[in-house]
Amino acid sequence: MGLSKRDIEHVFDRLRSGVVPERGLDTFAVGIERQRGELHRLLDMAKSGEGVFKFLRGGYGCGKTFLARLAALDAQDKNFATSFVVVSDNDLHFHRFDDVYRKVMQELGTAACPRGALPDIVDRWIGKLEDKLIDSGADQNAADFDERVAKEMNADLAARTHGAPCMCPVKPCAYRSHRACPT
C-alpha cells in the first residue's frame, strides 16, 4: 500500500511530535502479526454478531496506542465504525460517563469519514430506508411518507436490537427535522 505525499508528511510530523499517526500505520506495522491476527479474529467475531472487547495493557512506550490505532483502521477497512478515545486523569475521566459518551460520539469514524461520522452514518441509514420504501412503491411526496419512514426506522431499530424495546422511538417530527436540514 503506497502512501500519498500528504500521508507521508502526516506520518513524519506525528512521529517527530512523539504522537502515533492517525493514518499510514500499515506501512511500518512489523513484528505484531500475532497481536494483529488476534484483533482480526475478534473483528470477525463481532461481524458475525458476537459482542467482543479487548483491553491493551503494557508499560509506557510499548505500542499500545499504535496497536489500538491500527486496530481501528483495520476495523474501518472491514466496514466498522470506530471511535478512538483516550481516558486519562488529565483530560477525560472514565467515571464521567456523559463526557466519555460525548467524546466517543465526536470521535466516531468510518473509512469514508475518519472523524465526526455520526451524522453521515445516520444520513446513510435513513437514505437506505427511504430507498427501500420508494423501491417498494411508496411516493416520497405523499403526505404520509414521513410517518412511513419513521415507522420503518423503528422497525429497523427493533430488528437490529433483536426486539429489545427502544428507549426513544423515532417520531415522524424527528425524521421531518432531519429531512429539513440535510447535511
N, C-alpha and C positions, 0 to 999 in steps of 0.2 A: 504494500500500500504506500503510494507516494504522498508526500506532504506538499501542500502549496507553499509558496514563499511566505504568505501571511501566517500559516500554521507554524512554519519553521521559526519565524520571528517570535511568535507567541510562546513556543516551547522554550527557546533560549532566554527570552525575557523572564519567564516564570522561574526557570531554573536559576538564573542569576539572582533572583529575588529570594531564593530559598523556598519557593512555593511549588507544589505539584501542578503541572499544566492541566488545563481542562480538556484538551484535545491533543491528538498526536501521540498518545501514550503507547499505542500498539507498536510503534517503530522501535522502541527501546525496552519493551517488556520481555526481558530474558531471565531465565532461571526461576520462573514462577509457574511452570507448566502444571505442576501438581495442584497448587492452590487455585489456579485459573480453571483447571479441569473440574475441581470440586464446585466452584462457583457456577460453571456451566451446567453441571448436574443439577444444582439447586434451581437454576433458571428453568431448566427443562421440567422439573417437578412443579414449579409454580405455573408454568404454561399449561400443564395438564390439570390444573385445578387444586393442587396441593399448596396449602399455605406454608411458607418456609421463611426463616430468617437466619442470619449468620452474624455472629459477633467476631470482630477482628480485634485481637489484643496483642500487645507487644511493647517493647521499650521504645523510647524516643528515637526516631530516625530509622526504624526497621522496615518501613514501607507500607504501613497501614493505610495512610491516605492515598498513596499511589495505587495500591490494590483496590481500595474502595472506589476511587475514580475510574479505574479501568473496568471494574465490575459494572459500574453504572453505564459506561459507554458500551460494553458488551450487551447489557440488558436492553439498551436503546436500539442496538443493532438487531435485536430479536423482537422488536416492536413493543417493548415495555416502556411505560412512563417511569421515570426515576426522580428522586429528589436527593440531593447531596447537602446534608446539614451537619454542621459541627456543633455539638453540645459541649459547652465549656463553662467553667466558673466565671470567666471574664465577660462572655457575650450572651450566651443563651443557656439558661438554667433548665435542666430536664424537668424539674418539678413545676415549672410554669407552662402547663400544657397548652394554654391558649397561644402563648408565644411560640412554642415549638410547632404547633399545628399551622399557625400563620406562616412560619418560616418554611415548613415543608411545602405548603401550597405555593409560596412565592418562588421556591427553587424547583418546582416540578418541571421536568424537561422530557422531551422526546427527541428522536433523531432529527425531526423536522424543525423543532423549536427547542433549543438547548436549555432555555430558562424562561419561566413565566408561561408555561404551556397550558395552564388550566383553561383559559378562555378558548384556546384553539381546540382542545380536547372536547370541551362541551359543545362548541360550534359544529365540529365534525360529527359528533354523536347525533345532535339534533338534525343535521343535514341528512344523515343516513336514514333517520326515522321519517323525515319529510319525504325523501325519495321513495321509501318503501310504500308510504301511503299513496303517493302520486302514481307509482307504478301499478298499484292495485286499483286504480281508477278514481281516486279522490281528486277533487278540484281544489287547488291551492287558493283559489279566490272565493271559495264557498264560505258562507258566514260561520259554519261550524268547524272549519279547518283547524283553527287554533285549539278548540276543545278536543278534536280528534288527535292532534299531535300530543297534547298534554296527556291524554288517555294512553297513547302509545308509549310515551315516556314512562309513565307509571307502570305499565305492563312490562316494559323492558327492565326497569329497575327491579321489579319483583322477580323477574326471571333471573337476573344477574345475582340477586341475593338469595336465590333458592326459596323464595316465598317469605322471607323474613319481612316483618312489617316495616314499611318505610316510615322513618320518623317525620319526614316532611314531604307529603305527596305533592307532585308538581301541579300547580294550579294554572288554568288557562291564562290568567293575567300575567303570571311569571313568564310563560312562554311568549306572550304578546310583547312584553317588555324586551325580551331577548330579540325578537324579530324587529322591533322598532330601532334598536341600537346595534346593528351588525358590526362586528369587529373587523 
